[in-house]
Amino acid sequence: MIFGLVLSVVLTGALATVLANYIQKHLWIAYVGLGFILLVALQLVIGGLVDLEILSINESFKKYF
C-alpha cells in the first residue's frame, strides 16, 4: 500500500517535470491552455449570473451554461 503511494508520487513528479519542459519548448501549448481556462471561467461567470437571474440569455444558448 505504501509502495503504491510512493510510486504514484514519483511518477506524478516525473510526468510534471517532463510536461513542464515540453511546454517551455512549445509555448503555444501554454497559450491554448490559458484560452481554455479563460473560456471555462467565462462560462462559469455567465452561468452564475443566469442562476442569480441577473442576466438572461436566449433559450437556445442555455445548454452551454
PDB file of N, H, CA, C and O in Angstrom:
ATOM      1  N   MET A   1       0.828  -1.183   0.000  1.00  0.00           N
ATOM      2  CA  MET A   1       0.000   0.000   0.000  1.00  0.00           C
ATOM      3  C   MET A   1       0.882   1.261   0.000  1.00  0.00           C
ATOM      4  O   MET A   1       0.627   2.183  -0.774  1.00  0.00           O
ATOM      5  N   ILE A   2       1.873   1.311   0.821  1.00  0.00           N
ATOM      6  H   ILE A   2       2.080   0.562   1.450  1.00  0.00           H
ATOM      7  CA  ILE A   2       2.781   2.443   0.874  1.00  0.00           C
ATOM      8  C   ILE A   2       3.588   2.517  -0.422  1.00  0.00           C
ATOM      9  O   ILE A   2       3.869   3.608  -0.918  1.00  0.00           O
ATOM     10  N   PHE A   3       3.960   1.362  -0.966  1.00  0.00           N
ATOM     11  H   PHE A   3       3.732   0.476  -0.563  1.00  0.00           H
ATOM     12  CA  PHE A   3       4.720   1.335  -2.214  1.00  0.00           C
ATOM     13  C   PHE A   3       3.934   1.996  -3.336  1.00  0.00           C
ATOM     14  O   PHE A   3       4.499   2.752  -4.126  1.00  0.00           O
ATOM     15  N   GLY A   4       2.651   1.723  -3.413  1.00  0.00           N
ATOM     16  H   GLY A   4       2.192   1.109  -2.771  1.00  0.00           H
ATOM     17  CA  GLY A   4       1.814   2.317  -4.457  1.00  0.00           C
ATOM     18  C   GLY A   4       1.718   3.824  -4.317  1.00  0.00           C
ATOM     19  O   GLY A   4       1.738   4.549  -5.311  1.00  0.00           O
ATOM     20  N   LEU A   5       1.614   4.295  -3.086  1.00  0.00           N
ATOM     21  H   LEU A   5       1.597   3.706  -2.278  1.00  0.00           H
ATOM     22  CA  LEU A   5       1.551   5.731  -2.841  1.00  0.00           C
ATOM     23  C   LEU A   5       2.854   6.419  -3.249  1.00  0.00           C
ATOM     24  O   LEU A   5       2.835   7.458  -3.909  1.00  0.00           O
ATOM     25  N   VAL A   6       3.974   5.835  -2.855  1.00  0.00           N
ATOM     26  H   VAL A   6       3.989   4.991  -2.319  1.00  0.00           H
ATOM     27  CA  VAL A   6       5.277   6.397  -3.212  1.00  0.00           C
ATOM     28  C   VAL A   6       5.476   6.355  -4.720  1.00  0.00           C
ATOM     29  O   VAL A   6       5.978   7.315  -5.305  1.00  0.00           O
ATOM     30  N   LEU A   7       5.092   5.261  -5.351  1.00  0.00           N
ATOM     31  H   LEU A   7       4.685   4.481  -4.876  1.00  0.00           H
ATOM     32  CA  LEU A   7       5.229   5.140  -6.805  1.00  0.00           C
ATOM     33  C   LEU A   7       4.385   6.196  -7.519  1.00  0.00           C
ATOM     34  O   LEU A   7       4.852   6.809  -8.479  1.00  0.00           O
ATOM     35  N   SER A   8       3.168   6.413  -7.070  1.00  0.00           N
ATOM     36  H   SER A   8       2.789   5.916  -6.289  1.00  0.00           H
ATOM     37  CA  SER A   8       2.319   7.414  -7.731  1.00  0.00           C
ATOM     38  C   SER A   8       2.881   8.818  -7.557  1.00  0.00           C
ATOM     39  O   SER A   8       2.800   9.627  -8.482  1.00  0.00           O
ATOM     40  N   VAL A   9       3.450   9.127  -6.395  1.00  0.00           N
ATOM     41  H   VAL A   9       3.516   8.470  -5.644  1.00  0.00           H
ATOM     42  CA  VAL A   9       4.050  10.447  -6.183  1.00  0.00           C
ATOM     43  C   VAL A   9       5.262  10.631  -7.088  1.00  0.00           C
ATOM     44  O   VAL A   9       5.430  11.692  -7.688  1.00  0.00           O
ATOM     45  N   VAL A  10       6.098   9.620  -7.190  1.00  0.00           N
ATOM     46  H   VAL A  10       5.961   8.758  -6.702  1.00  0.00           H
ATOM     47  CA  VAL A  10       7.292   9.706  -8.036  1.00  0.00           C
ATOM     48  C   VAL A  10       6.896   9.839  -9.506  1.00  0.00           C
ATOM     49  O   VAL A  10       7.463  10.665 -10.221  1.00  0.00           O
ATOM     50  N   LEU A  11       5.946   9.051  -9.961  1.00  0.00           N
ATOM     51  H   LEU A  11       5.485   8.379  -9.381  1.00  0.00           H
ATOM     52  CA  LEU A  11       5.524   9.128 -11.357  1.00  0.00           C
ATOM     53  C   LEU A  11       4.859  10.466 -11.674  1.00  0.00           C
ATOM     54  O   LEU A  11       5.062  11.018 -12.755  1.00  0.00           O
ATOM     55  N   THR A  12       4.065  10.989 -10.736  1.00  0.00           N
ATOM     56  H   THR A  12       3.900  10.540  -9.857  1.00  0.00           H
ATOM     57  CA  THR A  12       3.432  12.288 -10.933  1.00  0.00           C
ATOM     58  C   THR A  12       4.482  13.386 -11.037  1.00  0.00           C
ATOM     59  O   THR A  12       4.384  14.261 -11.897  1.00  0.00           O
ATOM     60  N   GLY A  13       5.479  13.345 -10.173  1.00  0.00           N
ATOM     61  H   GLY A  13       5.559  12.634  -9.475  1.00  0.00           H
ATOM     62  CA  GLY A  13       6.555  14.335 -10.231  1.00  0.00           C
ATOM     63  C   GLY A  13       7.349  14.245 -11.518  1.00  0.00           C
ATOM     64  O   GLY A  13       7.705  15.267 -12.105  1.00  0.00           O
ATOM     65  N   ALA A  14       7.630  13.025 -11.962  1.00  0.00           N
ATOM     66  H   ALA A  14       7.340  12.195 -11.485  1.00  0.00           H
ATOM     67  CA  ALA A  14       8.391  12.840 -13.197  1.00  0.00           C
ATOM     68  C   ALA A  14       7.595  13.343 -14.402  1.00  0.00           C
ATOM     69  O   ALA A  14       8.145  14.026 -15.265  1.00  0.00           O
ATOM     70  N   LEU A  15       6.322  13.014 -14.465  1.00  0.00           N
ATOM     71  H   LEU A  15       5.875  12.459 -13.764  1.00  0.00           H
ATOM     72  CA  LEU A  15       5.499  13.468 -15.587  1.00  0.00           C
ATOM     73  C   LEU A  15       5.331  14.982 -15.570  1.00  0.00           C
ATOM     74  O   LEU A  15       5.329  15.610 -16.629  1.00  0.00           O
ATOM     75  N   ALA A  16       5.190  15.576 -14.397  1.00  0.00           N
ATOM     76  H   ALA A  16       5.192  15.066 -13.537  1.00  0.00           H
ATOM     77  CA  ALA A  16       5.077  17.036 -14.306  1.00  0.00           C
ATOM     78  C   ALA A  16       6.347  17.704 -14.822  1.00  0.00           C
ATOM     79  O   ALA A  16       6.279  18.727 -15.504  1.00  0.00           O
ATOM     80  N   THR A  17       7.490  17.137 -14.501  1.00  0.00           N
ATOM     81  H   THR A  17       7.545  16.307 -13.947  1.00  0.00           H
ATOM     82  CA  THR A  17       8.753  17.697 -14.979  1.00  0.00           C
ATOM     83  C   THR A  17       8.862  17.592 -16.498  1.00  0.00           C
ATOM     84  O   THR A  17       9.273  18.544 -17.162  1.00  0.00           O
ATOM     85  N   VAL A  18       8.499  16.451 -17.037  1.00  0.00           N
ATOM     86  H   VAL A  18       8.165  15.678 -16.498  1.00  0.00           H
ATOM     87  CA  VAL A  18       8.557  16.259 -18.499  1.00  0.00           C
ATOM     88  C   VAL A  18       7.606  17.222 -19.199  1.00  0.00           C
ATOM     89  O   VAL A  18       7.979  17.842 -20.195  1.00  0.00           O
ATOM     90  N   LEU A  19       6.383  17.354 -18.691  1.00  0.00           N
ATOM     91  H   LEU A  19       6.080  16.851 -17.883  1.00  0.00           H
ATOM     92  CA  LEU A  19       5.413  18.255 -19.318  1.00  0.00           C
ATOM     93  C   LEU A  19       5.846  19.716 -19.196  1.00  0.00           C
ATOM     94  O   LEU A  19       5.661  20.497 -20.129  1.00  0.00           O
ATOM     95  N   ALA A  20       6.415  20.084 -18.061  1.00  0.00           N
ATOM     96  H   ALA A  20       6.565  19.450 -17.303  1.00  0.00           H
ATOM     97  CA  ALA A  20       6.885  21.465 -17.896  1.00  0.00           C
ATOM     98  C   ALA A  20       7.988  21.777 -18.888  1.00  0.00           C
ATOM     99  O   ALA A  20       7.999  22.861 -19.473  1.00  0.00           O
ATOM    100  N   ASN A  21       8.908  20.863 -19.090  1.00  0.00           N
ATOM    101  H   ASN A  21       8.899  19.983 -18.615  1.00  0.00           H
ATOM    102  CA  ASN A  21       9.975  21.076 -20.076  1.00  0.00           C
ATOM    103  C   ASN A  21       9.418  21.150 -21.496  1.00  0.00           C
ATOM    104  O   ASN A  21       9.881  21.955 -22.304  1.00  0.00           O
ATOM    105  N   TYR A  22       8.429  20.317 -21.799  1.00  0.00           N
ATOM    106  H   TYR A  22       8.053  19.663 -21.142  1.00  0.00           H
ATOM    107  CA  TYR A  22       7.822  20.318 -23.129  1.00  0.00           C
ATOM    108  C   TYR A  22       7.089  21.634 -23.390  1.00  0.00           C
ATOM    109  O   TYR A  22       7.166  22.189 -24.486  1.00  0.00           O
ATOM    110  N   ILE A  23       6.378  22.127 -22.372  1.00  0.00           N
ATOM    111  H   ILE A  23       6.315  21.676 -21.482  1.00  0.00           H
ATOM    112  CA  ILE A  23       5.638  23.382 -22.528  1.00  0.00           C
ATOM    113  C   ILE A  23       6.604  24.554 -22.682  1.00  0.00           C
ATOM    114  O   ILE A  23       6.309  25.505 -23.405  1.00  0.00           O
ATOM    115  N   GLN A  24       7.746  24.495 -22.016  1.00  0.00           N
ATOM    116  H   GLN A  24       7.986  23.722 -21.429  1.00  0.00           H
ATOM    117  CA  GLN A  24       8.738  25.565 -22.183  1.00  0.00           C
ATOM    118  C   GLN A  24       9.286  25.601 -23.608  1.00  0.00           C
ATOM    119  O   GLN A  24       9.593  26.674 -24.127  1.00  0.00           O
ATOM    120  N   LYS A  25       9.408  24.458 -24.228  1.00  0.00           N
ATOM    121  H   LYS A  25       9.159  23.587 -23.806  1.00  0.00           H
ATOM    122  CA  LYS A  25       9.903  24.417 -25.603  1.00  0.00           C
ATOM    123  C   LYS A  25       8.824  24.819 -26.607  1.00  0.00           C
ATOM    124  O   LYS A  25       9.129  25.417 -27.639  1.00  0.00           O
ATOM    125  N   HIS A  26       7.577  24.497 -26.314  1.00  0.00           N
ATOM    126  H   HIS A  26       7.329  24.011 -25.476  1.00  0.00           H
ATOM    127  CA  HIS A  26       6.453  24.776 -27.206  1.00  0.00           C
ATOM    128  C   HIS A  26       5.475  25.688 -26.467  1.00  0.00           C
ATOM    129  O   HIS A  26       4.502  25.219 -25.877  1.00  0.00           O
ATOM    130  N   LEU A  27       5.738  26.979 -26.504  1.00  0.00           N
ATOM    131  H   LEU A  27       6.529  27.360 -26.983  1.00  0.00           H
ATOM    132  CA  LEU A  27       4.978  27.944 -25.717  1.00  0.00           C
ATOM    133  C   LEU A  27       3.530  28.072 -26.166  1.00  0.00           C
ATOM    134  O   LEU A  27       2.679  28.481 -25.376  1.00  0.00           O
ATOM    135  N   TRP A  28       3.230  27.735 -27.412  1.00  0.00           N
ATOM    136  H   TRP A  28       3.921  27.403 -28.055  1.00  0.00           H
ATOM    137  CA  TRP A  28       1.860  27.858 -27.903  1.00  0.00           C
ATOM    138  C   TRP A  28       0.899  26.973 -27.115  1.00  0.00           C
ATOM    139  O   TRP A  28      -0.284  27.292 -26.999  1.00  0.00           O
ATOM    140  N   ILE A  29       1.401  25.865 -26.574  1.00  0.00           N
ATOM    141  H   ILE A  29       2.363  25.606 -26.668  1.00  0.00           H
ATOM    142  CA  ILE A  29       0.547  24.972 -25.782  1.00  0.00           C
ATOM    143  C   ILE A  29       0.058  25.685 -24.531  1.00  0.00           C
ATOM    144  O   ILE A  29      -1.088  25.505 -24.119  1.00  0.00           O
ATOM    145  N   ALA A  30       0.919  26.490 -23.929  1.00  0.00           N
ATOM    146  H   ALA A  30       1.850  26.635 -24.264  1.00  0.00           H
ATOM    147  CA  ALA A  30       0.529  27.245 -22.745  1.00  0.00           C
ATOM    148  C   ALA A  30      -0.565  28.251 -23.083  1.00  0.00           C
ATOM    149  O   ALA A  30      -1.496  28.444 -22.301  1.00  0.00           O
ATOM    150  N   TYR A  31      -0.456  28.892 -24.246  1.00  0.00           N
ATOM    151  H   TYR A  31       0.300  28.735 -24.881  1.00  0.00           H
ATOM    152  CA  TYR A  31      -1.481  29.858 -24.636  1.00  0.00           C
ATOM    153  C   TYR A  31      -2.818  29.183 -24.947  1.00  0.00           C
ATOM    154  O   TYR A  31      -3.875  29.737 -24.642  1.00  0.00           O
ATOM    155  N   VAL A  32      -2.782  28.018 -25.536  1.00  0.00           N
ATOM    156  H   VAL A  32      -1.924  27.568 -25.783  1.00  0.00           H
ATOM    157  CA  VAL A  32      -4.023  27.273 -25.788  1.00  0.00           C
ATOM    158  C   VAL A  32      -4.672  26.880 -24.462  1.00  0.00           C
ATOM    159  O   VAL A  32      -5.887  26.998 -24.303  1.00  0.00           O
ATOM    160  N   GLY A  33      -3.871  26.417 -23.525  1.00  0.00           N
ATOM    161  H   GLY A  33      -2.884  26.320 -23.655  1.00  0.00           H
ATOM    162  CA  GLY A  33      -4.397  26.069 -22.203  1.00  0.00           C
ATOM    163  C   GLY A  33      -4.983  27.267 -21.489  1.00  0.00           C
ATOM    164  O   GLY A  33      -6.035  27.161 -20.858  1.00  0.00           O
ATOM    165  N   LEU A  34      -4.314  28.408 -21.581  1.00  0.00           N
ATOM    166  H   LEU A  34      -3.460  28.494 -22.094  1.00  0.00           H
ATOM    167  CA  LEU A  34      -4.829  29.629 -20.978  1.00  0.00           C
ATOM    168  C   LEU A  34      -6.146  30.037 -21.622  1.00  0.00           C
ATOM    169  O   LEU A  34      -7.058  30.500 -20.937  1.00  0.00           O
ATOM    170  N   GLY A  35      -6.247  29.869 -22.929  1.00  0.00           N
ATOM    171  H   GLY A  35      -5.506  29.493 -23.486  1.00  0.00           H
ATOM    172  CA  GLY A  35      -7.500  30.167 -23.619  1.00  0.00           C
ATOM    173  C   GLY A  35      -8.649  29.301 -23.130  1.00  0.00           C
ATOM    174  O   GLY A  35      -9.758  29.796 -22.930  1.00  0.00           O
ATOM    175  N   PHE A  36      -8.393  28.007 -22.935  1.00  0.00           N
ATOM    176  H   PHE A  36      -7.492  27.605 -23.097  1.00  0.00           H
ATOM    177  CA  PHE A  36      -9.433  27.121 -22.414  1.00  0.00           C
ATOM    178  C   PHE A  36      -9.827  27.506 -20.991  1.00  0.00           C
ATOM    179  O   PHE A  36     -11.010  27.482 -20.650  1.00  0.00           O
ATOM    180  N   ILE A  37      -8.863  27.856 -20.169  1.00  0.00           N
ATOM    181  H   ILE A  37      -7.903  27.876 -20.446  1.00  0.00           H
ATOM    182  CA  ILE A  37      -9.167  28.267 -18.795  1.00  0.00           C
ATOM    183  C   ILE A  37     -10.033  29.522 -18.787  1.00  0.00           C
ATOM    184  O   ILE A  37     -10.992  29.611 -18.020  1.00  0.00           O
ATOM    185  N   LEU A  38      -9.701  30.483 -19.631  1.00  0.00           N
ATOM    186  H   LEU A  38      -8.922  30.411 -20.254  1.00  0.00           H
ATOM    187  CA  LEU A  38     -10.494  31.708 -19.706  1.00  0.00           C
ATOM    188  C   LEU A  38     -11.902  31.439 -20.235  1.00  0.00           C
ATOM    189  O   LEU A  38     -12.867  32.043 -19.767  1.00  0.00           O
ATOM    190  N   LEU A  39     -12.021  30.543 -21.199  1.00  0.00           N
ATOM    191  H   LEU A  39     -11.238  30.052 -21.579  1.00  0.00           H
ATOM    192  CA  LEU A  39     -13.334  30.184 -21.733  1.00  0.00           C
ATOM    193  C   LEU A  39     -14.212  29.547 -20.658  1.00  0.00           C
ATOM    194  O   LEU A  39     -15.384  29.900 -20.525  1.00  0.00           O
ATOM    195  N   VAL A  40     -13.658  28.624 -19.901  1.00  0.00           N
ATOM    196  H   VAL A  40     -12.706  28.338 -20.009  1.00  0.00           H
ATOM    197  CA  VAL A  40     -14.420  27.964 -18.842  1.00  0.00           C
ATOM    198  C   VAL A  40     -14.787  28.963 -17.746  1.00  0.00           C
ATOM    199  O   VAL A  40     -15.892  28.916 -17.207  1.00  0.00           O
ATOM    200  N   ALA A  41     -13.861  29.866 -17.414  1.00  0.00           N
ATOM    201  H   ALA A  41     -12.963  29.904 -17.852  1.00  0.00           H
ATOM    202  CA  ALA A  41     -14.157  30.877 -16.402  1.00  0.00           C
ATOM    203  C   ALA A  41     -15.297  31.779 -16.860  1.00  0.00           C
ATOM    204  O   ALA A  41     -16.178  32.116 -16.070  1.00  0.00           O
ATOM    205  N   LEU A  42     -15.285  32.166 -18.117  1.00  0.00           N
ATOM    206  H   LEU A  42     -14.569  31.892 -18.759  1.00  0.00           H
ATOM    207  CA  LEU A  42     -16.361  32.994 -18.649  1.00  0.00           C
ATOM    208  C   LEU A  42     -17.699  32.252 -18.616  1.00  0.00           C
ATOM    209  O   LEU A  42     -18.728  32.844 -18.287  1.00  0.00           O
ATOM    210  N   GLN A  43     -17.689  30.968 -18.953  1.00  0.00           N
ATOM    211  H   GLN A  43     -16.854  30.488 -19.220  1.00  0.00           H
ATOM    212  CA  GLN A  43     -18.914  30.177 -18.888  1.00  0.00           C
ATOM    213  C   GLN A  43     -19.440  30.098 -17.458  1.00  0.00           C
ATOM    214  O   GLN A  43     -20.647  30.196 -17.238  1.00  0.00           O
ATOM    215  N   LEU A  44     -18.556  29.923 -16.493  1.00  0.00           N
ATOM    216  H   LEU A  44     -17.576  29.843 -16.672  1.00  0.00           H
ATOM    217  CA  LEU A  44     -18.979  29.840 -15.096  1.00  0.00           C
ATOM    218  C   LEU A  44     -19.555  31.161 -14.613  1.00  0.00           C
ATOM    219  O   LEU A  44     -20.554  31.167 -13.893  1.00  0.00           O
ATOM    220  N   VAL A  45     -18.951  32.276 -14.991  1.00  0.00           N
ATOM    221  H   VAL A  45     -18.140  32.271 -15.576  1.00  0.00           H
ATOM    222  CA  VAL A  45     -19.463  33.580 -14.581  1.00  0.00           C
ATOM    223  C   VAL A  45     -20.833  33.832 -15.194  1.00  0.00           C
ATOM    224  O   VAL A  45     -21.758  34.255 -14.502  1.00  0.00           O
ATOM    225  N   ILE A  46     -20.964  33.573 -16.487  1.00  0.00           N
ATOM    226  H   ILE A  46     -20.213  33.229 -17.050  1.00  0.00           H
ATOM    227  CA  ILE A  46     -22.256  33.789 -17.148  1.00  0.00           C
ATOM    228  C   ILE A  46     -23.317  32.853 -16.573  1.00  0.00           C
ATOM    229  O   ILE A  46     -24.451  33.271 -16.338  1.00  0.00           O
ATOM    230  N   GLY A  47     -22.954  31.591 -16.347  1.00  0.00           N
ATOM    231  H   GLY A  47     -22.033  31.252 -16.538  1.00  0.00           H
ATOM    232  CA  GLY A  47     -23.906  30.654 -15.748  1.00  0.00           C
ATOM    233  C   GLY A  47     -24.341  31.085 -14.365  1.00  0.00           C
ATOM    234  O   GLY A  47     -25.513  30.938 -14.018  1.00  0.00           O
ATOM    235  N   GLY A  48     -23.428  31.613 -13.567  1.00  0.00           N
ATOM    236  H   GLY A  48     -22.477  31.732 -13.849  1.00  0.00           H
ATOM    237  CA  GLY A  48     -23.789  32.102 -12.240  1.00  0.00           C
ATOM    238  C   GLY A  48     -24.714  33.306 -12.308  1.00  0.00           C
ATOM    239  O   GLY A  48     -25.653  33.419 -11.519  1.00  0.00           O
ATOM    240  N   LEU A  49     -24.452  34.202 -13.246  1.00  0.00           N
ATOM    241  H   LEU A  49     -23.690  34.111 -13.886  1.00  0.00           H
ATOM    242  CA  LEU A  49     -25.327  35.368 -13.400  1.00  0.00           C
ATOM    243  C   LEU A  49     -26.716  34.966 -13.868  1.00  0.00           C
ATOM    244  O   LEU A  49     -27.707  35.582 -13.477  1.00  0.00           O
ATOM    245  N   VAL A  50     -26.795  33.943 -14.699  1.00  0.00           N
ATOM    246  H   VAL A  50     -25.990  33.443 -15.017  1.00  0.00           H
ATOM    247  CA  VAL A  50     -28.100  33.443 -15.143  1.00  0.00           C
ATOM    248  C   VAL A  50     -28.838  32.786 -13.976  1.00  0.00           C
ATOM    249  O   VAL A  50     -30.045  32.975 -13.825  1.00  0.00           O
ATOM    250  N   ASP A  51     -28.123  32.013 -13.145  1.00  0.00           N
ATOM    251  H   ASP A  51     -27.142  31.859 -13.268  1.00  0.00           H
ATOM    252  CA  ASP A  51     -28.745  31.366 -11.996  1.00  0.00           C
ATOM    253  C   ASP A  51     -29.273  32.385 -10.988  1.00  0.00           C
ATOM    254  O   ASP A  51     -30.307  32.160 -10.359  1.00  0.00           O
ATOM    255  N   LEU A  52     -28.569  33.496 -10.835  1.00  0.00           N
ATOM    256  H   LEU A  52     -27.728  33.678 -11.346  1.00  0.00           H
ATOM    257  CA  LEU A  52     -28.996  34.542  -9.913  1.00  0.00           C
ATOM    258  C   LEU A  52     -30.024  35.479 -10.539  1.00  0.00           C
ATOM    259  O   LEU A  52     -30.481  36.429  -9.904  1.00  0.00           O
ATOM    260  N   GLU A  53     -30.379  35.203 -11.782  1.00  0.00           N
ATOM    261  H   GLU A  53     -30.008  34.431 -12.299  1.00  0.00           H
ATOM    262  CA  GLU A  53     -31.351  35.979 -12.547  1.00  0.00           C
ATOM    263  C   GLU A  53     -30.928  37.433 -12.722  1.00  0.00           C
ATOM    264  O   GLU A  53     -31.771  38.326 -12.807  1.00  0.00           O
ATOM    265  N   ILE A  54     -29.628  37.665 -12.776  1.00  0.00           N
ATOM    266  H   ILE A  54     -28.943  36.940 -12.707  1.00  0.00           H
ATOM    267  CA  ILE A  54     -29.090  38.982 -13.074  1.00  0.00           C
ATOM    268  C   ILE A  54     -28.994  39.162 -14.585  1.00  0.00           C
ATOM    269  O   ILE A  54     -29.104  40.275 -15.100  1.00  0.00           O
ATOM    270  N   LEU A  55     -28.792  38.071 -15.272  1.00  0.00           N
ATOM    271  H   LEU A  55     -28.703  37.167 -14.854  1.00  0.00           H
ATOM    272  CA  LEU A  55     -28.614  38.079 -16.716  1.00  0.00           C
ATOM    273  C   LEU A  55     -29.561  37.049 -17.310  1.00  0.00           C
ATOM    274  O   LEU A  55     -29.766  35.983 -16.730  1.00  0.00           O
ATOM    275  N   SER A  56     -30.130  37.357 -18.445  1.00  0.00           N
ATOM    276  H   SER A  56     -29.964  38.223 -18.916  1.00  0.00           H
ATOM    277  CA  SER A  56     -30.962  36.367 -19.130  1.00  0.00           C
ATOM    278  C   SER A  56     -30.366  36.137 -20.516  1.00  0.00           C
ATOM    279  O   SER A  56     -29.902  37.066 -21.176  1.00  0.00           O
ATOM    280  N   ILE A  57     -30.392  34.896 -20.931  1.00  0.00           N
ATOM    281  H   ILE A  57     -30.770  34.141 -20.395  1.00  0.00           H
ATOM    282  CA  ILE A  57     -29.859  34.554 -22.243  1.00  0.00           C
ATOM    283  C   ILE A  57     -30.927  33.813 -23.025  1.00  0.00           C
ATOM    284  O   ILE A  57     -31.907  33.332 -22.455  1.00  0.00           O
ATOM    285  N   ASN A  58     -30.734  33.725 -24.314  1.00  0.00           N
ATOM    286  H   ASN A  58     -29.938  34.116 -24.777  1.00  0.00           H
ATOM    287  CA  ASN A  58     -31.652  33.043 -25.209  1.00  0.00           C
ATOM    288  C   ASN A  58     -31.723  31.560 -24.836  1.00  0.00           C
ATOM    289  O   ASN A  58     -30.714  30.967 -24.456  1.00  0.00           O
ATOM    290  N   GLU A  59     -32.894  30.974 -24.943  1.00  0.00           N
ATOM    291  H   GLU A  59     -33.713  31.456 -25.252  1.00  0.00           H
ATOM    292  CA  GLU A  59     -33.101  29.562 -24.577  1.00  0.00           C
ATOM    293  C   GLU A  59     -32.213  28.613 -25.367  1.00  0.00           C
ATOM    294  O   GLU A  59     -31.805  27.574 -24.849  1.00  0.00           O
ATOM    295  N   SER A  60     -31.913  28.953 -26.604  1.00  0.00           N
ATOM    296  H   SER A  60     -32.245  29.797 -27.025  1.00  0.00           H
ATOM    297  CA  SER A  60     -31.098  28.045 -27.419  1.00  0.00           C
ATOM    298  C   SER A  60     -29.649  28.006 -26.958  1.00  0.00           C
ATOM    299  O   SER A  60     -28.921  27.083 -27.322  1.00  0.00           O
ATOM    300  N   PHE A  61     -29.207  28.982 -26.164  1.00  0.00           N
ATOM    301  H   PHE A  61     -29.798  29.732 -25.868  1.00  0.00           H
ATOM    302  CA  PHE A  61     -27.828  29.009 -25.678  1.00  0.00           C
ATOM    303  C   PHE A  61     -27.683  28.505 -24.249  1.00  0.00           C
ATOM    304  O   PHE A  61     -26.561  28.406 -23.752  1.00  0.00           O
ATOM    305  N   LYS A  62     -28.790  28.181 -23.566  1.00  0.00           N
ATOM    306  H   LYS A  62     -29.702  28.261 -23.969  1.00  0.00           H
ATOM    307  CA  LYS A  62     -28.717  27.754 -22.165  1.00  0.00           C
ATOM    308  C   LYS A  62     -27.960  26.454 -21.987  1.00  0.00           C
ATOM    309  O   LYS A  62     -27.433  26.198 -20.904  1.00  0.00           O
ATOM    310  N   LYS A  63     -27.889  25.627 -23.015  1.00  0.00           N
ATOM    311  H   LYS A  63     -28.316  25.835 -23.895  1.00  0.00           H
ATOM    312  CA  LYS A  63     -27.171  24.364 -22.887  1.00  0.00           C
ATOM    313  C   LYS A  63     -25.665  24.557 -22.707  1.00  0.00           C
ATOM    314  O   LYS A  63     -24.978  23.646 -22.245  1.00  0.00           O
ATOM    315  N   TYR A  64     -25.150  25.725 -23.065  1.00  0.00           N
ATOM    316  H   TYR A  64     -25.709  26.465 -23.440  1.00  0.00           H
ATOM    317  CA  TYR A  64     -23.723  25.996 -22.919  1.00  0.00           C
ATOM    318  C   TYR A  64     -23.375  26.536 -21.541  1.00  0.00           C
ATOM    319  O   TYR A  64     -22.198  26.610 -21.188  1.00  0.00           O
ATOM    320  N   PHE A  65     -24.367  26.910 -20.766  1.00  0.00           N
ATOM    321  H   PHE A  65     -25.323  26.850 -21.053  1.00  0.00           H
ATOM    322  CA  PHE A  65     -24.114  27.481 -19.451  1.00  0.00           C
ATOM    323  C   PHE A  65     -24.823  26.671 -18.444  1.00  0.00           C
ATOM    324  O   PHE A  65     -24.753  26.968 -17.251  1.00  0.00           O
TER     325      PHE A  65
END
